[in-house]
Amino acid sequence: MELLEKLDTVSDADSFLVFARALYLDRKKSIQAETEIKTSNYGADVGGWENTSIDAFLEAAIAWAEDSHFGSNQGLTPENPWKQFAVFLYCGRIYE
């Protein structure tokens, strides 16, 4: 199952951990690929990660949360906080 498919299934603690593990493995795979095929210092890395340091990752996730009101502007609801936090983590990967 792809990362976005796992994200879509988050509904509780167990499915959140499945997603978090997949995100971790995606990052690990991206790091490995980046050592083999070096991309530019600008833009996403080989694996599509826009934010490759912990500070950039957290800054992007926080910016997404603030800009989207923690996803409420995108249809996320507080009734599923596991999904909100999973999207928060995912946006740390992609948000610019």
C-alpha atoms as an extended CHARMM CRD file, in Angstrom:
* protein
*
        96  EXT
         1         1  MET       CA              0.0000000000        0.0000000000        0.0000000000  PROA      1               0.0000000000
         2         2  GLU       CA              1.3210000000        3.4330000000       -0.9390000000  PROA      2               0.0000000000
         3         3  LEU       CA              1.9950000000        6.1560000000        1.6090000000  PROA      3               0.0000000000
         4         4  LEU       CA             -1.0450000000        8.2490000000        0.6350000000  PROA      4               0.0000000000
         5         5  GLU       CA             -3.2850000000        5.1870000000        0.7860000000  PROA      5               0.0000000000
         6         6  LYS       CA             -2.0570000000        4.5100000000        4.3210000000  PROA      6               0.0000000000
         7         7  LEU       CA             -2.6830000000        8.1470000000        5.2070000000  PROA      7               0.0000000000
         8         8  ASP       CA             -6.2610000000        7.8410000000        3.9590000000  PROA      8               0.0000000000
         9         9  THR       CA             -6.9040000000        4.8740000000        6.2670000000  PROA      9               0.0000000000
        10        10  VAL       CA             -5.8340000000        6.5550000000        9.5190000000  PROA      10              0.0000000000
        11        11  SER       CA             -8.6860000000        6.4080000000       12.0020000000  PROA      11              0.0000000000
        12        12  ASP       CA             -7.1950000000        5.2600000000       15.3150000000  PROA      12              0.0000000000
        13        13  ALA       CA             -3.9170000000        4.6960000000       17.1590000000  PROA      13              0.0000000000
        14        14  ASP       CA             -3.0880000000        1.4580000000       15.3380000000  PROA      14              0.0000000000
        15        15  SER       CA             -3.6660000000        2.8280000000       11.8430000000  PROA      15              0.0000000000
        16        16  PHE       CA             -1.7530000000        5.9810000000       12.8100000000  PROA      16              0.0000000000
        17        17  LEU       CA              1.2530000000        3.8620000000       13.7550000000  PROA      17              0.0000000000
        18        18  VAL       CA              1.0010000000        1.9500000000       10.4760000000  PROA      18              0.0000000000
        19        19  PHE       CA              1.1140000000        5.2870000000        8.6630000000  PROA      19              0.0000000000
        20        20  ALA       CA              3.9410000000        6.6510000000       10.8400000000  PROA      20              0.0000000000
        21        21  ARG       CA              6.0010000000        3.5190000000       10.1590000000  PROA      21              0.0000000000
        22        22  ALA       CA              5.3610000000        3.8970000000        6.4090000000  PROA      22              0.0000000000
        23        23  LEU       CA              6.4110000000        7.5610000000        6.5430000000  PROA      23              0.0000000000
        24        24  TYR       CA              9.5920000000        6.5720000000        8.3690000000  PROA      24              0.0000000000
        25        25  LEU       CA             10.3700000000        3.8760000000        5.7810000000  PROA      25              0.0000000000
        26        26  ASP       CA              9.6390000000        6.3290000000        2.9720000000  PROA      26              0.0000000000
        27        27  ARG       CA             12.1610000000        8.7590000000        4.4430000000  PROA      27              0.0000000000
        28        28  LYS       CA             14.7380000000        6.0330000000        4.9450000000  PROA      28              0.0000000000
        29        29  LYS       CA             14.3150000000        4.9130000000        1.3170000000  PROA      29              0.0000000000
        30        30  SER       CA             14.6030000000        8.5220000000        0.1630000000  PROA      30              0.0000000000
        31        31  ILE       CA             17.8610000000        9.0140000000        2.0890000000  PROA      31              0.0000000000
        32        32  GLN       CA             19.2960000000        5.8740000000        0.5050000000  PROA      32              0.0000000000
        33        33  ALA       CA             18.2590000000        6.9770000000       -2.9770000000  PROA      33              0.0000000000
        34        34  GLU       CA             19.6990000000       10.4470000000       -2.3900000000  PROA      34              0.0000000000
        35        35  THR       CA             23.1240000000        8.9750000000       -1.5890000000  PROA      35              0.0000000000
        36        36  GLU       CA             23.0450000000        7.1190000000       -4.9100000000  PROA      36              0.0000000000
        37        37  ILE       CA             21.5630000000        9.8900000000       -7.0880000000  PROA      37              0.0000000000
        38        38  LYS       CA             22.3750000000       13.3580000000       -5.7610000000  PROA      38              0.0000000000
        39        39  THR       CA             19.7900000000       15.9760000000       -6.6940000000  PROA      39              0.0000000000
        40        40  SER       CA             20.0780000000       19.7160000000       -6.6560000000  PROA      40              0.0000000000
        41        41  ASN       CA             20.3120000000       21.5580000000       -3.3540000000  PROA      41              0.0000000000
        42        42  TYR       CA             17.0800000000       23.2970000000       -4.3430000000  PROA      42              0.0000000000
        43        43  GLY       CA             13.6920000000       21.6020000000       -4.3820000000  PROA      43              0.0000000000
        44        44  ALA       CA             12.6880000000       18.1320000000       -3.3390000000  PROA      44              0.0000000000
        45        45  ASP       CA             15.1260000000       15.2810000000       -2.8990000000  PROA      45              0.0000000000
        46        46  VAL       CA             15.0250000000       12.1140000000       -4.9970000000  PROA      46              0.0000000000
        47        47  GLY       CA             12.2240000000       10.6560000000       -2.8630000000  PROA      47              0.0000000000
        48        48  GLY       CA             10.0590000000       13.7860000000       -3.1040000000  PROA      48              0.0000000000
        49        49  TRP       CA             10.8310000000       15.1010000000        0.3810000000  PROA      49              0.0000000000
        50        50  GLU       CA             10.7390000000       18.9040000000        0.3580000000  PROA      50              0.0000000000
        51        51  ASN       CA             11.9580000000       19.2080000000        3.9530000000  PROA      51              0.0000000000
        52        52  THR       CA             14.8810000000       16.9790000000        4.7910000000  PROA      52              0.0000000000
        53        53  SER       CA             16.0300000000       18.3540000000        8.1420000000  PROA      53              0.0000000000
        54        54  ILE       CA             14.0370000000       18.1180000000       11.3560000000  PROA      54              0.0000000000
        55        55  ASP       CA             13.8060000000       21.9040000000       11.6430000000  PROA      55              0.0000000000
        56        56  ALA       CA             12.5480000000       22.3170000000        8.0560000000  PROA      56              0.0000000000
        57        57  PHE       CA             10.1710000000       19.3620000000        8.5080000000  PROA      57              0.0000000000
        58        58  LEU       CA              8.6480000000       20.8030000000       11.6870000000  PROA      58              0.0000000000
        59        59  GLU       CA              8.5000000000       24.3280000000       10.2700000000  PROA      59              0.0000000000
        60        60  ALA       CA              6.5610000000       23.0510000000        7.2430000000  PROA      60              0.0000000000
        61        61  ALA       CA              4.1890000000       20.9220000000        9.3410000000  PROA      61              0.0000000000
        62        62  ILE       CA              3.4640000000       23.8590000000       11.6510000000  PROA      62              0.0000000000
        63        63  ALA       CA              2.9720000000       26.2140000000        8.6940000000  PROA      63              0.0000000000
        64        64  TRP       CA              0.4590000000       23.7680000000        7.1800000000  PROA      64              0.0000000000
        65        65  ALA       CA             -1.3920000000       23.4930000000       10.5150000000  PROA      65              0.0000000000
        66        66  GLU       CA             -1.5680000000       27.2710000000       10.8850000000  PROA      66              0.0000000000
        67        67  ASP       CA             -2.5050000000       27.9280000000        7.2440000000  PROA      67              0.0000000000
        68        68  SER       CA             -5.2030000000       25.2430000000        7.1230000000  PROA      68              0.0000000000
        69        69  HSD       CA             -6.4550000000       25.5840000000       10.7150000000  PROA      69              0.0000000000
        70        70  PHE       CA             -5.1100000000       22.0830000000       11.3440000000  PROA      70              0.0000000000
        71        71  GLY       CA             -6.8230000000       20.7800000000        8.2450000000  PROA      71              0.0000000000
        72        72  SER       CA            -10.3170000000       22.1140000000        8.9030000000  PROA      72              0.0000000000
        73        73  ASN       CA            -10.0450000000       24.1760000000        5.6800000000  PROA      73              0.0000000000
        74        74  GLN       CA             -9.3760000000       20.8730000000        3.8830000000  PROA      74              0.0000000000
        75        75  GLY       CA            -12.2160000000       18.8930000000        5.4210000000  PROA      75              0.0000000000
        76        76  LEU       CA            -10.3510000000       17.2890000000        8.3400000000  PROA      76              0.0000000000
        77        77  THR       CA            -12.3860000000       17.2040000000       11.5090000000  PROA      77              0.0000000000
        78        78  PRO       CA            -11.4060000000       17.0850000000       15.1680000000  PROA      78              0.0000000000
        79        79  GLU       CA            -13.4790000000       13.8940000000       15.4910000000  PROA      79              0.0000000000
        80        80  ASN       CA            -10.4760000000       12.0610000000       14.0230000000  PROA      80              0.0000000000
        81        81  PRO       CA             -7.4010000000       13.6150000000       15.6880000000  PROA      81              0.0000000000
        82        82  TRP       CA             -5.2870000000       10.6240000000       14.5710000000  PROA      82              0.0000000000
        83        83  LYS       CA             -5.8880000000       11.5750000000       10.9400000000  PROA      83              0.0000000000
        84        84  GLN       CA             -5.2090000000       15.2530000000       11.6750000000  PROA      84              0.0000000000
        85        85  PHE       CA             -1.8490000000       14.4160000000       13.2060000000  PROA      85              0.0000000000
        86        86  ALA       CA             -0.9940000000       11.9780000000       10.4000000000  PROA      86              0.0000000000
        87        87  VAL       CA             -1.6740000000       14.7190000000        7.8500000000  PROA      87              0.0000000000
        88        88  PHE       CA              0.4090000000       17.1040000000        9.9920000000  PROA      88              0.0000000000
        89        89  LEU       CA              3.3440000000       14.6960000000        9.6820000000  PROA      89              0.0000000000
        90        90  TYR       CA              2.7630000000       14.1250000000        5.9790000000  PROA      90              0.0000000000
        91        91  CYS       CA              2.7000000000       17.8630000000        5.3600000000  PROA      91              0.0000000000
        92        92  GLY       CA              6.0790000000       18.1330000000        7.0650000000  PROA      92              0.0000000000
        93        93  ARG       CA              7.2850000000       16.0320000000        4.1480000000  PROA      93              0.0000000000
        94        94  ILE       CA              5.7020000000       18.0760000000        1.3280000000  PROA      94              0.0000000000
        95        95  TYR       CA              4.6010000000       21.5350000000        2.4800000000  PROA      95              0.0000000000
        96        96  GLU       CA              6.6310000000       24.4850000000        1.2670000000  PROA      96              0.0000000000
